[in-house]
Amino acid sequence: MKKKVLAALLACTMVFTACGSQPAASNTPAPKAETETQTTEQTTEAAPAEVEEELTGIDLIIKEAEGMTLEELAKKAIEESNGKTFYGVGNSSRGKSALPKFIEYLQSIDSSYNMEFEWQQPKNNKIFEQLTSDSFKSEGTFAMTLIQDGNQIQSKMVDTGILKTFVPKEWAEANGTTPDAFEGFLPLQTLNKVFMFNCTGDAKFTNCWDFIYEGSHPLFMGVDSEIVGKNFLMMLTADKYADWLKAAYDKLDDTKKAYFEPTIQEMQSDASELGLGANGAYALAFIKLWVNNYNEQTDDGPICNTLVDASAKDQSGLLVYSKLRSVEESANVSVNNIKVAAYEDGYTGIGGYGYCHYLFVTKNSPLPWTACAFIAYMTCTADGFEAWGKDMGGYSANPDVAKAIEEKFHHSQGGGDEFPAKNDRGYDWWTGEGQGELVLEDPLYCSEVSFSVGSWIDVLDHYKPE
């Protein structure tokens, strides 16, 4: 039955699948490449130069804002929003914590400034419906958004023009580029979810394939309840990460290779039909066994609470790294009851995955200058990012801010000698090949394969605990 579903999907969708595309190597996309131009000899007069499209409305404001400093944007925000109410919406509740500090910043420039605010955090992934509904108004309710899930952002929000990317001048400069040259969405931060395991028993997890070896049922938020988890699985089929999985498989002992080999062989035809690269079958085998075996949980908090309990011998999970911050030590509960797999000597393969919180101005923002100023404040100052930066495992996409946050909070020594699992090794380590090997979400790649690889994932059988 699965083959028939796959064949039907492929017949309709393969023209849209960019199977050989590579994910971005970091949370900061590279500057735009210079476009190769070709000159055609003319025997008549030269064709007229291409006329640049004239910008209007929000697009014009964003273009002007991208040439301004934070202080210049702040003055525009003060003129626009003094005495008004600012409405924001996001996947992170911490926007509510950042807004008062932003208002204080504006008041440091003009002590008479005052702005009320409301911050909404829709549940059950309803943020896309909420933003879509708001987009039909001539003037929207929401000034801006902080949003995750690159796949749906690309297809539902950006391709449709509902959300607009504003790139602060100083953020671009810190990343060695300019707003005009920058491609992609503006990331506030990258969050990481990492493989962990309870170390009070005898089980060893020295390879990413160990988490799906016989009898293993890692705790994981379901791909239907948190879509970034599905994006992680789709990203595994990109050539870079499929190659990582193949390299990790090659280091398994013969017994474990023999266990995985039948599934890998079974996936060869699917990988070919999906147009994947040379090691695509290894990615599909990993995905299939992961979905067949993970023990679905409702949230990362309960996963963390389970794994740090001494009674959870030999259990494992894939969860947000920062959850370790909230563990309350007791006789049976301790951060020292778990290990971060990638930190262990001799560990091989992917250590987890990273996804971004992105910032956008809405196409019909009622306070666009204030939205741009707030976005610049969060991405260009340590105070603006502090609501997120106070926790390990959340990395500012601005290298200057990331450095300032580390100097203030010392996440690299967060657990000291007592709790080494809490000593965050940082974004560069986590994303380094041969180090943390974090799989990074690429919105464009996810959107390109969502109806092929994504639909293939949808028909896989899920583990049902007894």
N, C-alpha and C positions, 0 to 999 in steps of 0.2 A: 504494500500500500504506500509506504514512504517513497518508493521509487517513482510511483505514478504521480504523487504530489510534487516531487522534485522535478520530474520531467515537465509537468505542466507549468510550473513556476518558471523554469528555465526558458521555455519556449517564448514566454512573454517578456522576460526581464534581462536576458543576458546582454542585450544591446546597451543596457544602462550600467553594467557592472565594470568597474575599472579594476580588474583583478591584479594587475601588477603594480598598482600604485603603492607608494611607500608612506608610512605614517611620519608625522613630524618628529624630529629627534628631540624636541624640547617643548616646553609650554609656551615658548616665544617663537612663533613662526619666523622664518627668515625673511629678509627684505625681498621685495618683488624682483624677479630676474629681469634683466633688460631684454625687451622683446626684439628678436631678430627682424630686421627690416630688409626687404628686397626691393631693388630699384628696377623698374621696367623701362627699357628704352622706349622713348616715344618719338614718333615721326611727326606728330602734330604738337600743339601746345600742351604743356604739363597740366596734369589734373589739379584742381584747386586743393589747397591744404584742408585736412579734416578739421571741422569746426567742433570745438569742445562743447559738450552739452552744458547748457546754462542751468545752474542749480537754483532751486527755489525752496521755500519753507524750511523744514527741519534740516534738510540736506545742506542748505546754504548756511544755516546757523552752525552746524557741525563743522563745515569747512572753515568758517571763520574761527570757531573755537579751537580748532586744531593748530592754529597759529599763535595761540595765546599762552601765557604762563598761568600757573595756578592763581597767582595774585590777581592777574587781569580778569580771569574767569570769576573769581570771588566777587570782584566789584560789579560785574554784570549780574551775578546771582543776587547780590544785595538789592540792586535796582529792580530786579524782576519779581522777587518773592518776599520782600519785606511785608510782614503782616498777613501773609497767605499761609495755606496749608499744603504741604508736600506729601504726596502719596507715592509710596514705593512698594514693590512686590518682589518676593524672592524665595529661592529654595533654602536660604539660610536665614535664621531668625536674627543673626548678628547685625544685619542691616539696621535693626532697631537700636543696637548699641552704638553703631558708628554715627548715626544721624545727630545725636546730641553733641558729639565732639565736633562735627562739621559745623553746627550752628555756633558753637563756642569759637571756632576758628573765624567764622564770618564776623562775629561780634568783636573779635580782636582788631578787626579792620574798621568796623562801624559799631560803636557800642549801643546805638539805638536800634540795631537790627533785631528782629524777632520773627520766627517762623514756627508754626505748629507742624506736626508731622504724624502720619500713620504708616505703619509698615505691616503688610500682610504676608503670611506664609501659607499658601494653599496646600492642603493635604492631598494625598493620593494622585500626585502628578497633575492636578487640575490647573496648574499655572498656565499651561498652554491654552486651555479653553478660556481662561479668564482674560489673558492677553488678546486672544483672537476676538472675543466678544467686545472688548474695549476698543479694538482697532476700528470698529465700524462707526464710532462716534466722530463727529467733525473735530471735536477736542476731547481727548481721552481723559480718564481719571488718573492713570499712572504716569508719572514723569519718567521713570526709568525702571529697570529690573536687574536683578542679580539672579542668574539662571544656570542650571546645569542640564546635561544630556545633549551633547553635541549633535547627535543624530537628528533628534526632533527640532533642535534649534535651527539646524541647517534647512531642513525640509519644510517645517511649519512656520518658522518665524523670519528667517533671513531671505530665503528664496521667494517668500510671499511679500517681503517688504515691510512686515509688521514691526520688526526691530532694526535699529540702525546702529552701526558701530562707530563710536567716537574714540579716537586714539589721542590721549593727552600728549602735548608736545614734549613735556619733560619726561614722561614715561618712555616715549620713543627714543629720546636722546640717551637715556640710561641704558637702553638696549641696543645702542649703536645704529639707529635707523631714524627715519622720519615718518610722520603720520601718512604721507602720501605713498611711501615705499612699503609700508607694513601691509601684510596680507593676513586674512583670518579674522577671528573674533578676539576682542580684548579680554585677556584672562586676568581676573583678580588674583587667583591663586590656583595651585595644583594641590589636590588632596590625594593621599595615597591609602589604598587598602592593601594590607600585606598578609602573607601567610604566617600564621602562628600555630603553635601546638602546645598542648599540656605536657610538661616534662616530668611529671611525677611517676609515670609508668616506664615501660621498657621500649615503647615505640620510638623509632628513629625516622626523621624526615630529613634526608640529606639531598633530595632531588625533588624538583617540582612534580615529577611523575608519581612520587610516593603518596601524594595527597589523593590520587585516584587509583592506587593499587588495591588489590583484592581486600575487601573488608573495611576499607576506609570510607567514611561518610562525613566529609568536612562540613562544618556549619557555615551557612552562607545566606544572605538575603536573596530571596527568589528573584529571578530575572523579570518576572512580571510585576513585582512590587517596587523594585528599584531598577529602572531601565539602564542606568549606567553599568550595571552588572552584565546586561546583555551586550552592551557596547564593548565591554572587555572581551567577551567571547568572540565577537565578530572581529575585533582587532587582532586576535591570534592568527587569523588567516592571512594577514598582510605578510609579505615575504620576510621582512625583518624578524618578526616574532615567530613565524613558522620555522625559520632557521634556528632561532634560539631553542625551540622545543626539540628540534631534531638533534642539536648539539647536546642537549641534556639527556635525551634518550640514548645517544651513543655511549654515555658514561654509566648507564645502568649495568648491573650484572646480568649474566645470561638468564637467570631464573626470571627476573622481572621483564627482560626483553621478550622472553617467550610468552609471558602473560599478555603483554600489550600487542605483540606482533599480529595476531589474527584481526584485531580491530583496525590496526593500521592498514593491513591489506584490504580489509573490507571497505575502507574509506577511499581507496585509490580511484575507483570509478567516480565516486561523488566529487572528489577533488578535481578530476578532469572535467566533469560536466559543469562544475561551478567555475571553471577557468582559473583555478588557483595555481600558484607557482610550484616549483619542484618539490617542496616539502609540505605542500598543502594537506596531504593525507595525515601527517603527524598532527597538524593543527586540528583537523576534524576529529581525529581519534581522541585527542585530549578533550575537546569540547563535548563530544558524545559521552565519554566516560564521566566527565564532570557533571553534566546534567543528569545522567543516569544514577549518580551516586551522592550528590550533595544533599545535606539535610537542611531543608528550607526553614529559615527563621524570619521573624517579622522585622527585626531591627538589629543593628550592630551592637547596641548596648547589652541586650540579653546574651548575645554570642560571647562578648567579653566576660560578662559575669559568670558564664558557664566555664569558660576555659581557664580562668584564674582560680577556680575552686579545686582543691586537692582531690576531690572525688571524681574529677573529669579525666581520669587517667587515659592517656593515649589519644584523646580527642584532638581535633584540629579545626581550623577555620580560616576564612579569608574575610578580614574586617578592617574598618578604619583604624589606622595606627593610633590616632589621638585618643581613642577610647581608654587606653591604658592610664590616662591622666586621672580618671575618676575612680580608680580602684581603691577601696578602703581596706587597708591591711588588717588581718585578723589571724586567729590560729589556723584556720583552714583556707583562707583566701589571701593570695599574694601575687603580685606581679612576677615574683620569682618562681611561680608555678607554671609559667609559660616561657617559651622561647620564640623570638622572632626568627623565622627559619633562615632568612637571608643573612642574618648576622652570624650564623654558626660557621665555624671553620669547615671547609670542605663542601659546603652547600652548593648545589649546581642548578642552574636554570632560573626561570622567572621568579622574582620575589614578591610580585603582586601587581597591581595596576594603579595608574593615576588618571584622574579626570579633573576638569577645571570647573570653577565657578566663573562665568563670563558676565560682563557688564554691557548693557545696551541702553540706548535712549529709545523710547517708543516713537513711532512715526508721527503720532499726534499728541506728543507731550505737551501738557499745559504749561510746564516750566522748563523749557529745554536748556536755557543757560544755567539754571540751578542744577539740573540733572548733570550737565557736563562738568560743572564745578565739583559736585559731589563725587563723581566718578574719578576726576583728577585727584581729589583729596584722598580717596581710598587707595589709589594706585601709586601715588607719588610721595606720600608721607608715611612715616612709621606710626604716627598717631592715628591716621586714617585707617591703617591696616591692622592696628593692634587688636581689634575685636576678634580677628581670625588668627593673627600671628602669635597670640599668647599661648597657643597650643602647638605642640610638636605635630609633625606630619601635615602641616599646611604651609605651602611655600609661595611667597609673593613672587609674581612674575616680573617685578622690578628688582634688579640685582642690588641697587642701592638700599631699597627698603628691606630686602631680605637680610642684608648685612647688618643694618641697624636693629632689626628685630632679634637677630642672633646675639648681638652685643648686649641687648637689654635682657633677654630671657634665657640665654645660654642653653638652648634645647640640646645641643650636642653633649651637655653634661647634666641633662634633666634628671637622670636617675643616679648619677654618681657611681660609686663603687657598690652601693647597696642594691640598686635596681638597674643593672646594665641594659635591660631590654628597653628602657626609657631614654637611653642616650641616642638621640636622633642623629643619624649620620648625614642628613642633609640631602637636598634635591640633587645636587651633582652626583653624589654617591648612588642614590637610588636609581637614577636614570642612566648610570654608566654601564656599558656592556661589560660583562665579567665581574660586575659588582652587585648592585641591587637588582639590576635588570627589570626595571619597572616597565610594564606595558602601558604606553601612553595613548589615551583616546585621541583620535584624529576625526573631527566631525565630518569632514568631507569623505573620508574613506568609509566611515560607518554609514553615511547616507547613500553612498554608491552601492554598498553590498547589503543594505538592510532588507531588500525584497528578494534577494537570492540566498545569501548565507543566513540572513536573519530568519527568513521563512523556513529554511532547512532546520534551524535550531528549534523553531516553534513546534515541529512535529516529533521532536525527540521525547522519549519516555522519561518521566521524572521519578526519582526515588521516593517511595512511600514507606516511612518507618512503621514497624509493626506496633 
